[in-house]
Amino acid sequence: MRTPAIIKDIAHCISEYIFPRCCHICGTILIDNEAYICTTCRSKLPRTLYHRTYMNPMEQRFAGIFPFERGSGHFFYAGDSDLSALMHDLKYRHYKGLAEEMGKIVAQELITTPFLSDIDMILPIPMHFLKKARRGYNQTEEIAKGIHSITGIPVKTNLRATRPHRTQTKLTFDERRNNTKGIFKVTEECELKGKHILLLDDVCTTGSTLTSAATEILQAAPTSRISLLTIGVTF
């Protein structure tokens, strides 16, 4: 009965020897309890600690635009940073497992704080089905899976993108706002009524995507409450 397990272990060792798993930041070979990022590089990622601060810069960005409970971007994001390299890999190099791992890292650091304490559901920012078909997955949904695996908070898909939109990387503030205006639609709004929703995205720059999504949610389900979370934030 133990033979298949032994064979599996041997195959795993051979695979690790021929194709060693390496850190996506520094390139060192990972040890057994590490996934995608080595412990040293993981510890060096620049935490914002926004979740500990009332009216932090993330919350200031959205203050007065729509009502929300709290908001945080977990890591500082810059175009030439290690975090940028990770986000590029999980979005454009088909490392969807890295997206889930990033969700786990953030959840492990938030679960001991009040930030996630009364969240009823995670609502990841959706991707239009044509773009998702080309990429093969929505990285924000994979991040949400990682958070769910640590916290048990259910992930819902009551938000959909009604049309494709241009990538926002090189757009101005006004172009980003127009690019995401009216792009989302709530489905089965009854499931959102009276719920505390964690609206999740990968990176927050101008906040136009989160604003468009939150506005649609609050119009469809006015009794819902919204909190905001992203992996990276530029301010």
N, C-alpha and C positions, 0 to 999 in steps of 0.2 A: 504493500500500500504506500510505502514511503518512496518508492522508486521514481514516480513522476515528479515529486517535489525535489528530489535530488537532481534529476535531469534538468529541471527548470532552474535550479540554483546554479548548476554548472553552465547552462546556456547564458544565464544572466552575467556570470563572471566573465565569460568569453566575450560577450557583447560589450561589457564595460571596458575590457582591455583593448579591444579593437576600435571601439567608438566611445571613448571616455566622455562622460558628461562634463561640460565645462561651464564655468561662471559666465554669464552673459555680459558682465562688466569687465572683469580683469582677466578672464580666460583660464584661470587655474582650474585644475581638475576637482570636481565636487566630491565630497565624501558621502557616505550612505544617507545621512540624515539631512542633506542639503538638496534643494531642488531649484535649478535655474540660476540661483544667486548664492555665492558663498557667504558664510556668516560674517566675514569681515566687511564685504561690500554692502551687505544688507544693513549692517550697523551704521554705515557711513551715509546712507541715504538721508537727505536733509529733511527732517521732520519739521512741520510748521507748528505743531502743538496747538493749532487753532481750536481743537475740540475742548481745550481747557479754558478758553478765553471768550467771555461774553462780548458780543459785537466785534468780533475779530475782522480782519480785512475781507475775508470771504463773505461774512454776513453783511458788512458794510456795502459790499458791491450790490446786494439785492434789497437792502433796506429801502422801503417806500415804493418798491416796484410791485411786489406781491407779498401777501402775508406768509410767513414761514416760522417754524419753531426754532431751528438752529441749523447751522451750516459749517462745513469744514472741508478743506482740501488737505489731504494728509501729508503730502510731500511738496516741497517747492519745486517748480518745474521751470527749466530754462532750455533753450534750443540746443545748447552744446553740453548739457549735463548728462550724468550717468542715467538719470531717470528718463531723459529723452531717448537714450539708446534703448532702454528697456521697453518704452512705449512703442518705439518704432518696430522692435522685434515682435511684440505681441499683436501689433496691428497689421504690419505689412510683410512679415516673414513667416507667417503661419504658425507662430508659437502660441496657440491658444491656451496651452497648459500654463504658460507664463502668466497669462491674464488671470487665470484662476489662482495661481500662486500669489500674485499681487493682492488679490482680494483676501486671501488667507492672512497675509502679513498685516494688512490694515485691520482686519477683524480681530486678530490676536491682540493688537495694541489698543483697540477700542472697547473690547468686550469687558474689560475691567473698569471702565469709566461709565458715567451715566448717559453717554451720547446715544447708545443703541438701546437703552433700557426699556423704552415703551414703544418701540417701532413695531407695527403690525405686519408690514410687508416691504419688500424691496422692489422698486420699479425701475429697472434699467432703461436708460435712454435707448429707444429702438433704432434700428437701421432699416432703410427701405429694402424691400425684399429683393430687388434687382442687385443692389450693392452687396447685400448679405450673400446672395447666390454666387457673386463673383469672388468674394473673399472667403466664403465657406463658413463663416461664423460672425457673430457680433461680439466684439471683444468686451463690451460692457456687460453683456449677459454672462460671459465667462467670469468676469470679475465678481458679478453677483453670486455665481455659483460658489466661488471661493468664500465669500462672506457667509453664505448660507451654511457651508460645511462646518464653519466654526461656531456660528451663533444659532443655527436652526431657524432663523427668520425666513419665512417663505418668499420665494421669488415669483412675481406675477408678470404677466405680459398684457396688461390692460391698456397699454399705450402702443400705438403703431404710427409709423411714418407714412404719410399719405402721398408723398412724392419724393423723388431723389433730389439731393441738393449737392452743390459743389463742395469739395473739400475746403475746410476753413483755414488751412494752414497759412496761406498768403493773403487773406482778405483783410480789409480794414474793418474798424469797428462797425461802421454803418453798413458795409457789405455783409458782414457776419449777421447783423440784426435782420437785414432784409432776406438773407439766405435761409434763415430758419423761421421766419414769420409764418404762422399758420401751418406749419409743417406736420404737426402731430394731431392725432385724433384718439380720444378715449373710447374704448370698447367696454361693454358691461360695466357701466358707471356705478351700478348698484353695489358692486363689490368694493368700491372705493369709499362709499358714503360712511362718514364717521370714523374712518381709519386714519392712523398715523402712517404716512407713506415716506419711505426713504427714497428720494429721487436720486439715482446714481448715474454718474458719467465718468469717463476715464480722465479727462483733463478739463479744467475750467480756465478759460482765458478772459474773454469779454463777458461771459455769462449769458450770451444770447440763446444758446441751446437750452439751458436750464430754465431760462425765463419763458421761452416759448412753451416748453413742456409743462411747467408749473401753471402757467396761465390757462392752458387747456384743461388740466386736471381740476383746477378750482372752478372753472366755468361749468364743467360737467358734473362735478361732485363738490358743491360748495361747503359741505360739512366736513370734508376731509381736511387733514392737517399734513403739512409737508415739512420735511427736513431734507437738507442737501448734503451730498457727499461726493467727492471726486478723489481719485488717486493722486493726481497732480493739480497744482494751482499756480498761476503765474504772478500772484500778488499776495 
